[in-house]
């Protein structure tokens, strides 16, 4: 990996799931809670809306998915009763324990070996056919040396995370951490995703402003330390879940990061589309992958009009939903 200093290199080579890093992020969120009245009011308003009944039991629409257990519920109830800001720090640390990746380079390489053996034994081709533009890839590699890279793809392809991140790496691009969309229980699956560099986001819980802030601060931590990552966008036609537009929050977070620092952020859309190919005298549908021209966020950091233009450019590059 390209690294500006030893600290960056160390952070890139390991996951962000260790206790110290979680504490740093959680402490920053607690500080914002203390100083930002609008942020505090948003959290309190959410808590009051959820705890509607006299017994203090969550009763809002879809609320069971918003909480992980009685410990979290009790902490939110303490906030409602004028609990100290340290409760926010503890809640954020709790969210981070389920969110953060625990990337292991050795585990990822081991998984790659297993994946290759599995394909070989079953006679399976790569699920993604890579289309390379050598000149564009050279440009992206050069940009990656002086800016932070964020890859974007459509969320319907989140299940192809392993062939996708390895395909990017085979192009000579940095191996990114990636968004692992939670999809039902499965402890082994969660462990594999986490050790491979997956940060696990619960779409249902994004209605919780404190959880949402934790996710965005976590991604901002990646950017701050020059760790490339792959984020799966819901898409232009997706309906907001629980009234929350996740794509807008993500774009807004990255633009805010640009405004607060001198670090450049390069958005690289990854286009995946269906393509008919001849295979043994039959028509087969394959998925092709290509990286698109980069978008420098500093070009879009001035005003809502440019923010909307950035969003349109991203959706155009990612293409429409698959048929």
C-alpha positions as CSV (number, residue, x, y, z in Angstrom):
1,X,0.0,0.0,0.0
2,X,1.0,3.6,-0.5
3,X,1.4,5.3,2.9
4,X,2.3,8.8,3.9
5,X,3.6,7.7,7.2
6,X,4.0,4.7,9.5
7,X,0.7,5.4,11.3
8,X,-1.3,5.3,8.1
9,X,0.4,2.1,7.0
10,X,-0.3,0.4,10.3
11,X,-3.9,1.4,10.3
12,X,-4.4,0.2,6.7
13,X,-2.9,-3.2,7.5
14,X,-5.3,-3.9,10.4
15,X,-9.0,-3.7,11.2
16,X,-10.6,-0.8,13.0
17,X,-12.4,-3.1,15.5
18,X,-9.9,-2.8,18.3
19,X,-11.0,-1.1,21.5
20,X,-8.7,1.9,21.3
21,X,-9.9,3.0,17.8
22,X,-13.5,2.5,18.9
23,X,-13.0,4.7,21.9
24,X,-11.5,7.5,19.8
25,X,-14.5,7.6,17.5
26,X,-17.0,7.2,20.3
27,X,-15.4,10.1,22.2
28,X,-15.6,12.4,19.2
29,X,-19.4,11.7,18.9
30,X,-19.9,12.3,22.7
31,X,-18.1,15.7,22.3
32,X,-20.4,16.6,19.5
33,X,-23.4,15.7,21.6
34,X,-22.2,18.0,24.3
35,X,-21.5,21.0,22.0
36,X,-24.1,20.6,19.2
37,X,-27.6,21.4,20.5
38,X,-29.3,20.5,17.2
39,X,-27.6,17.0,17.2
40,X,-28.6,16.5,20.9
41,X,-32.2,17.5,20.2
42,X,-32.3,15.1,17.2
43,X,-31.3,12.2,19.4
44,X,-33.7,13.1,22.2
45,X,-36.6,13.6,19.7
46,X,-35.9,10.1,18.3
47,X,-35.8,8.6,21.8
48,X,-39.0,10.3,22.8
49,X,-40.8,9.1,19.7
50,X,-39.7,5.5,20.1
51,X,-40.5,5.2,23.8
52,X,-44.2,6.1,23.5
53,X,-45.7,3.9,26.1
54,X,-45.8,4.6,29.9
55,X,-43.7,1.5,30.6
56,X,-40.9,2.9,28.3
57,X,-41.1,0.0,25.9
58,X,-40.1,0.8,22.2
59,X,-43.3,1.2,20.3
60,X,-42.4,3.1,17.2
61,X,-42.9,1.6,13.6
62,X,-40.2,-1.0,13.0
63,X,-38.7,-0.3,16.4
64,X,-37.7,-3.9,17.3
65,X,-35.1,-3.7,14.5
66,X,-33.6,-0.5,15.9
67,X,-32.3,-2.1,19.1
68,X,-29.9,-4.9,19.9
69,X,-31.1,-5.7,23.5
70,X,-32.2,-4.4,26.9
71,X,-28.7,-2.9,27.6
72,X,-29.0,-0.5,24.7
73,X,-32.6,0.3,25.6
74,X,-31.7,1.2,29.2
75,X,-28.9,3.5,28.1
76,X,-31.4,5.4,25.8
77,X,-33.9,5.6,28.6
78,X,-31.1,7.2,30.8
79,X,-30.5,9.8,28.1
80,X,-34.2,10.7,28.3
81,X,-33.9,11.2,32.0
82,X,-31.1,13.7,31.5
83,X,-28.3,11.2,31.7
84,X,-24.7,12.3,31.2
85,X,-23.0,12.6,27.8
86,X,-20.9,9.6,28.7
87,X,-24.0,7.5,27.9
88,X,-23.7,8.6,24.3
89,X,-20.0,7.5,24.2
90,X,-21.0,4.1,25.6
91,X,-23.8,3.7,23.1
92,X,-21.5,4.7,20.2
93,X,-18.9,2.2,21.4
94,X,-21.6,-0.4,21.5
95,X,-22.7,0.3,17.9
96,X,-19.0,0.3,16.8
97,X,-18.4,-3.2,18.3
98,X,-21.0,-4.5,15.8
99,X,-20.0,-2.2,12.9
100,X,-16.2,-2.2,12.8
101,X,-14.1,-4.4,10.6
102,X,-11.4,-6.6,12.0
103,X,-9.4,-7.0,8.9
104,X,-6.7,-9.5,8.8
105,X,-4.4,-9.6,5.7
106,X,-3.5,-13.3,6.4
107,X,-7.1,-14.3,6.7
108,X,-8.0,-12.6,3.5
109,X,-5.2,-14.3,1.6
110,X,-6.3,-17.7,3.1
111,X,-9.9,-17.0,2.0
112,X,-8.6,-16.2,-1.5
113,X,-6.9,-19.6,-1.7
114,X,-10.1,-21.4,-0.6
115,X,-12.1,-19.4,-3.1
116,X,-9.7,-20.4,-5.9
117,X,-9.7,-24.1,-4.9
118,X,-13.5,-24.0,-4.8
119,X,-13.8,-22.6,-8.3
120,X,-11.3,-25.0,-9.6
121,X,-13.0,-28.1,-8.1
122,X,-16.4,-27.0,-9.3
123,X,-15.3,-25.8,-12.8
124,X,-16.7,-22.3,-12.2
125,X,-15.5,-19.2,-14.0
126,X,-15.0,-15.9,-12.3
127,X,-18.5,-14.3,-11.7
128,X,-17.2,-11.0,-12.9
129,X,-15.6,-10.3,-16.3
130,X,-13.2,-7.4,-15.9
131,X,-13.0,-4.7,-18.6
132,X,-9.7,-2.8,-18.3
133,X,-8.9,0.7,-19.6
134,X,-5.1,0.8,-19.1
135,X,-4.9,4.6,-19.4
136,X,-7.7,5.1,-16.9
137,X,-6.1,2.6,-14.4
138,X,-2.8,4.5,-14.6
139,X,-4.6,7.7,-13.8
140,X,-6.4,6.1,-10.8
141,X,-3.2,4.7,-9.4
142,X,-1.5,8.1,-9.6
143,X,-4.5,9.7,-7.9
144,X,-4.4,7.0,-5.2
145,X,-0.9,8.1,-4.2
146,X,-2.1,11.7,-3.3
147,X,-5.7,11.3,-2.4
148,X,-8.1,9.0,-0.5
149,X,-10.0,6.6,-2.7
150,X,-13.7,5.7,-2.1
151,X,-15.2,3.1,-4.5
152,X,-18.9,3.0,-5.1
153,X,-21.1,0.2,-6.5
154,X,-24.8,-0.6,-6.6
155,X,-26.1,-2.3,-3.5
156,X,-27.8,-5.2,-5.3
157,X,-24.2,-6.5,-5.9
158,X,-23.1,-6.4,-2.3
159,X,-23.2,-10.2,-2.2
160,X,-20.4,-10.3,-4.7
161,X,-18.0,-8.5,-2.3
162,X,-15.2,-10.9,-2.6
163,X,-14.8,-11.2,-6.4
164,X,-15.4,-7.4,-6.5
165,X,-12.7,-6.3,-4.1
166,X,-10.2,-8.9,-5.5
167,X,-11.0,-7.7,-9.1
168,X,-10.1,-4.2,-8.1
169,X,-6.9,-5.4,-6.5
170,X,-5.9,-7.3,-9.7
171,X,-6.3,-4.1,-11.6
172,X,-3.5,-2.7,-9.5
173,X,-5.9,-0.6,-7.4
174,X,-5.7,-0.7,-3.5
175,X,-7.6,-3.5,-1.8
176,X,-10.5,-1.7,-0.1
177,X,-12.5,-2.4,3.0
178,X,-16.1,-2.8,2.1
179,X,-19.7,-2.3,3.2
180,X,-21.3,-5.6,4.3
181,X,-25.0,-5.2,4.3
182,X,-26.5,-7.2,7.2
183,X,-28.8,-9.9,5.9
184,X,-30.2,-12.1,8.6
185,X,-28.3,-14.0,11.4
186,X,-25.2,-16.2,11.0
187,X,-22.3,-15.9,13.3
188,X,-19.8,-17.6,11.0
189,X,-20.7,-15.3,8.1
190,X,-20.3,-12.2,10.3
191,X,-16.8,-13.4,11.4
192,X,-15.7,-14.1,7.8
193,X,-17.0,-10.7,6.6
194,X,-15.3,-8.8,9.5
195,X,-11.9,-10.5,9.1
196,X,-12.0,-9.9,5.4
197,X,-12.4,-6.2,5.9
198,X,-16.2,-5.8,5.9
199,X,-17.9,-3.2,8.1
200,X,-21.4,-4.3,8.9
201,X,-24.2,-1.7,8.4
202,X,-27.8,-2.3,9.5
203,X,-30.1,-0.5,7.1
204,X,-33.0,-0.7,9.5
205,X,-31.1,1.0,12.3
206,X,-30.1,4.0,10.2
207,X,-33.3,5.7,11.5
208,X,-31.5,6.0,14.8
209,X,-29.6,9.3,14.5
210,X,-26.9,8.2,16.9
211,X,-26.3,5.0,15.0
212,X,-26.3,6.9,11.7
213,X,-23.7,9.4,13.2
214,X,-21.6,6.5,14.4
215,X,-21.6,4.9,10.9
216,X,-20.6,8.2,9.2
217,X,-17.9,8.9,11.8
218,X,-16.5,5.4,11.2
219,X,-16.3,6.0,7.4
220,X,-14.8,9.4,8.1
221,X,-12.1,7.6,10.1
222,X,-11.3,5.5,7.1
223,X,-10.9,8.7,5.0
224,X,-8.8,10.4,7.7
225,X,-6.3,7.6,7.7
226,X,-6.2,7.0,4.0
227,X,-7.9,3.6,4.0
228,X,-9.7,3.0,0.7
229,X,-13.2,1.5,1.1
230,X,-16.1,0.3,-1.1
231,X,-19.6,1.6,-0.3
232,X,-22.7,0.2,-1.8
233,X,-25.2,2.8,-2.9
234,X,-29.0,2.1,-2.8
235,X,-29.6,3.8,-6.1
236,X,-31.6,6.6,-7.6
237,X,-34.9,4.7,-7.6
238,X,-34.6,3.3,-4.1
239,X,-37.3,4.3,-1.5
240,X,-36.0,5.9,1.7
241,X,-36.1,3.3,4.5
242,X,-37.7,4.6,7.7
243,X,-37.7,8.1,6.0
244,X,-33.9,8.0,5.8
245,X,-32.1,8.7,2.5
246,X,-28.8,6.8,3.1
247,X,-27.2,7.8,-0.2
248,X,-27.7,11.5,0.7
249,X,-26.2,11.0,4.1
250,X,-23.2,9.3,2.6
251,X,-22.5,12.0,0.0
252,X,-23.1,14.7,2.6
253,X,-20.6,13.1,5.0
254,X,-17.8,12.9,2.4
255,X,-18.4,16.5,1.3
256,X,-18.3,17.6,4.9
257,X,-15.0,15.8,5.3
258,X,-13.6,17.8,2.3
259,X,-14.7,21.1,3.9
260,X,-13.0,20.3,7.2
261,X,-9.6,19.3,5.8
262,X,-7.1,19.7,3.0
263,X,-7.3,16.0,2.1
264,X,-8.6,15.2,-1.4
265,X,-11.2,12.4,-1.8
266,X,-11.5,10.6,-5.1
267,X,-14.8,8.9,-5.8
268,X,-14.4,5.9,-8.2
269,X,-17.8,4.5,-9.4
270,X,-17.6,0.8,-10.2
271,X,-20.1,-0.2,-13.0
272,X,-21.4,-3.7,-13.0
273,X,-23.8,-4.7,-15.8
274,X,-25.2,-7.7,-17.6
275,X,-23.7,-8.7,-20.9
276,X,-24.7,-11.6,-23.3
277,X,-21.7,-13.7,-24.3
278,X,-21.3,-16.8,-26.5
279,X,-20.4,-19.9,-24.5
280,X,-20.3,-23.4,-26.1
281,X,-22.8,-22.4,-28.8
282,X,-25.2,-21.0,-26.2
283,X,-26.0,-17.5,-25.1
284,X,-24.8,-16.9,-21.5
285,X,-25.4,-13.8,-19.4
286,X,-22.2,-12.6,-17.7
287,X,-21.6,-9.8,-15.3
288,X,-18.9,-7.3,-16.5
289,X,-17.1,-4.9,-14.2
290,X,-15.4,-1.7,-15.2
291,X,-14.2,1.3,-13.2
292,X,-15.4,4.7,-14.3
293,X,-13.6,8.1,-14.5
294,X,-12.9,9.5,-11.0
295,X,-14.7,12.3,-9.4
296,X,-12.7,14.7,-7.2
297,X,-14.9,15.8,-4.4
298,X,-13.2,19.2,-4.1
299,X,-14.9,20.1,-7.4
300,X,-18.4,19.5,-5.7
301,X,-17.9,20.9,-2.2
302,X,-19.5,24.3,-2.8
303,X,-23.3,24.5,-2.3
304,X,-26.3,22.3,-2.7
305,X,-26.4,22.6,-6.5
306,X,-23.0,21.0,-6.9
307,X,-23.9,18.4,-4.3
308,X,-26.9,17.4,-6.4
309,X,-24.7,17.4,-9.6
310,X,-22.3,15.0,-7.8
311,X,-25.2,12.7,-7.0
312,X,-26.4,12.7,-10.6
313,X,-22.9,12.0,-11.9
314,X,-22.5,9.0,-9.5
315,X,-25.9,7.5,-10.4
316,X,-25.1,8.0,-14.2
317,X,-21.8,6.2,-13.7
318,X,-23.2,3.3,-11.7
319,X,-26.0,2.8,-14.3
320,X,-29.6,1.8,-13.7
321,X,-30.9,-1.1,-11.8
322,X,-30.3,-4.5,-13.4
323,X,-33.2,-6.0,-15.4
